Amino acid sequence: MRLALGLACMLACGSAEPPPAREQGAAEVGGTVVSTVDGQPIELAEVERFATAAELSAEDALARLQAELLLAGEATRLGYGDAPEVARAQRRALVQALLARVDEEVPEVSDDEVRSAFEERWDSLYLPQRRRCDHLLLRVERTAEESEIAAARARMTETLETLRRDPNQWAAIGAQEGVLAESLPAVPRSAPLDTAFAAALFDAEDVGVLPELVQSAFGFHVIALREILPAEDPRFEDHREAIREELMVQRRFRRLTDLVAGLEESIGVDRNEAALGRALELSL
């Protein structure tokens, strides 16, 4: 709609000189040619491809193609084909068409290649045992006064004893002033946790409030182990398609870089380093 309005305005408000006559083609309807616009052919295969891609009926697809040729022809007649932005758009369209062709030429990744890549990545796909927990923290620095450390230890020891007797008090105690209540997601032993905290968490034999108070670099913790997730070996079926797609992306990228390198070598690419340097300085 915007293009149609724009062309209408240009036709109504153009320069005083009449635009050149539209160049007419010589095609005629018949055989595979299902329509012509100023002698420019629209073939049946083109209609079928467009209808499929745009999910249109054949009649609607043909109407769209006819309108496209009419507008493109008028834009060419009015000289818009010489505009730099049109030239850039044409180059981009050509590049996209070439990339689509390159994609078609890249061979598919075989099941054996996917299996081999899966086996190479087995260690990185393996999920070790993970543990999920809640904890209550009363912050106190290790460098604090002995009396402050002792008071914090006594308070959290009392908290631990209360929760061991009645775990349902967890939320109420977590809301007390000075206490930080936090839930941690399931993590493996290799997670970047405080050493003392991690040791207590992963040495526990069962879920529940841990029997010992834990002192970390941050203060005193009461820890409740909520869930132990067992280690999981990776299954090929769960990773097969993701690995296949990743290998295809790598294969397409190598094909494209080889193509560009070959073109640079055979055609040559010149650079004005001085002008480029000045442009970069201006952009900064």
PyMOL commands that set and color helices and strands:
alter all, ss='L'
color gray80, all
select helices_A, chain A and resi 2-13+44-54+58-77+80-82+84-105+111-120+122-125+146-165+167-174+195-203+236-267+273-283
alter helices_A, ss='H'
color red, helices_A
select strands_A, chain A and resi 33-37+40-43+130-139+179-188+208-209+214-215+219-229
alter strands_A, ss='S'
color yellow, strands_A
deselect
rebuild
show_as cartoon
